[in-house]
Amino acid sequence: MGSTYEYASKCGLGGVLGPLCEFPSRARSSRTEKDHHGQPKKDTNLIGHNLQRESPRSEMTDTKGGEVQIDMEAARRYLEKEGETAASVDSLPDKFFEPFIMKGIKVDRIEHGTIVCSFKVPPRLLNGGGFLHGGATATLVDLVGSAVIYTVGAPTVGVSVEINISYLDSAYPGEDVEIEAKALRVGKAVAVVSVEFRKKKTGKIIAQGRHTKYLALASKL
């Protein structure tokens, strides 16, 4: 059977996709086979019949009665971290998060409505795939995007209302990344900024973010 079926089987979909992957070759053979009258021989074992066959048991996914069994506890294992690394987190100082993310950031240029920073991707900010974590990128959108509000004379950076990020490429450990934040609009109550991440060597965009902030007004009471 072809490689498509083999891939489907590994994904636990062999029982569903197998007959569909198999059908073209079987259909071709039905056109070449002849019965004793010289007429094309019909293949009675096409899709309808094949779908009734017993689904193969996947090596990767447990099946029961032809249905994929979902491992609900996988979500718990993904979220509840234990072990030596998790235990060491308890010893971290209060409010460590921003310095943890921002350490290594260098401000290259500041002008009215624009800030350009750069940093080298550190191992501490990597995800399980070995590249810059999306959560670290989001935090930098928040912090660098907030800082650019100061460059237009705002007395405060306010509080976040919305952050939207498009992840377009990956940044790997040791890679130089440039961050450019621009103030799109800063009014009396609301500020909107854009933050773009680029590979410093090639200029290729890694991520683009937009940050909306509410600039809390001073009470007149």
N, C-alpha and C positions, 0 to 999 in steps of 0.2 A: 504494500500500500504506500502511497506517496508521502512526502515529508509533511504536507499540510495535516494529514490525519495523525501522524506521529506527534506533531506539535500540539494538536487539539487534545490528544490523549494525555499528554503531560500536563495540560492545563485542567484536566478533569472534564473535558467537553467531548471526549471521544464518542460517547454514546449519541450525542446530538449531531455533531459535525461530521462524524465518521461517514454515515451514509451519504451526506451531501458531497463530501470530498471524494467519495468513491464513485459517485454516480456518473461523472463524465466518462471515465474509463469503461464502465459497464455499458453505458449507452453506445460507446463506439464499438464494443464487441458485439452488441446486438445487431448492428447494421451489417456486420461481416458474416455472421453465422446464417446458414440456410437450412430450411427443413427439407424433408424428402421430396417435396413438390417443387423445390427450387425457390421457394418464397422466403423472405427474411424471417428468421426465427425470432419470436418474441421472447424477451427476457422477463420472466415472471418474478424475478428477485430484485426489482428496482426499489425506488425510495419507499413506497408504501409498505413493502414487505420488510425492508431493512430496518425501518424504524421500530419494528416489533421485536427485533433481536435484543438480546440481553446486553445492556450497556456494560462496557469493560470497566473494571475497577481501576481507578487512577492510582498511580504510585504516590502522587503528591496530595490528593484529596480523598478523604474517606467518603464512601458512598453507602447509602442504605436505601434499598428499594428504588434505586435509580435516581435518588435525590441527593444533591450535594449537602453534606453535613457542615454547618457553619460552626467554627470554633469561637464562641462568644468570649471565652476567656482571653483570646488573643488581644482584645481591646484593653483588658485589665493589665496584661503583661506589658503592653506598649506604654501605658500611662504610669503605672506604679513601679518606680525604679527603686531597686534595693541593691545592697552590696556596699563595698568599700567606698566607691565614688559617691553614691547617694548619701552615705553616712557623713562624708566630709563636707557636704553642703551645709549641714547644720552648724558647722563651726564658722561659716562665713559671717562677716560683720553686717550690721543693718545697712540697708540702702546701698548695697554693693553693686547692684545691677547696672546702673548707668556707667560707673567707672569700668566695670567688667567689659562692657561693650565698647566704650569710647577709648580705652587705652590704646595708644598707637596712632590715633587720628592726628593728622597735621593739617593746619589751615594754610592753604597756599595763596588764597586771594580773598579779600573782602572789599566789596564796593556797595553802593546803594542798591539794595534789592537783590544782591547776589553773594553767595559764599561758595568757594570751591575748596574742597578738602581732598586729602588722599590718605590711604593707609595700605599696609601690606596684610593680606588675609592671614590671621593667626590661627594656629591649630585649635585654640579654645573655642572658636566660633564656627567650627565645622559641624555639619549634620552627619547622620549615619552613612550617607553616601560619599563623604569625604570632600564636600565643597561647602561654600559659605551658606550657613543656615538661613532659611527664609525669615525666621523670627529675628535674627540679628539684623537682617536687611530692613525689616519693618521698624525695629527700634531705631536704627540710624535715620530712617525717613522721619520718624517722630522727632528725634533730637536735633538733627541738622536742619530739618525743616522749621523747627521752632526757633533756632538761633537766627535764621535769616530774617525773621520778623523784627528783630532788634535793629537791623541795618536800615530800616525805613523810619526809625524814630519812635516805634511803639514802646510804651513804658512797661509792658508785660507781654509774655508769650502766650498767656491764656491757657485754656484746657482743650484737649482734643475732642472734636465732634465726629470726624470721620477720617479714616486713612484707607486709601485704595492703592494697591500695588500690582503691577504686571511684571512677572518674572520671565525674562526673555533668554537668559543664558546663565551659565554657572561661573563662579570664581573659585579657584583652587588655592590651597595653602601656599603662601609665598608670593602670590600674584598681586601686582600693584593695581589698586582700584581707585578711581577718581569719583568723587561725589560732587555734583553741582546742584545747589538749591537756589531757587528763584522765588521771590515774592510776586505772585500773580495779582493779588489784591489784598490790601490791608486797610480795612475801614475802622470805624469806631467800635464795632462789636464783633466783626468776623474777619478772619484772615484766611487766605487760600494760598498755598505754596506748592511748587512742584519740586521733586527731588529725583535726579537721574544718576544712576550708577553706570560707569563705563570702565572697560579695561584700559588702563593707562597706556599700554603699549600699542594697542590697535585702535582704540576708540570705539570698539564694539560695545553696544549697550547691554548691560547685564539686567538691569531692572529700572522701571519707571514708577514713581509714586506721586500721589497727590494727597495733600494733608489740609484739612479744614479745621480751624481752631476758633473757639469762642473767646474773645478778649473780654474777660470779666470787667464790668464797669464799676468804678468806685461808688460806694453808697453815698448818697447825699444826706443821709440821716445824721 
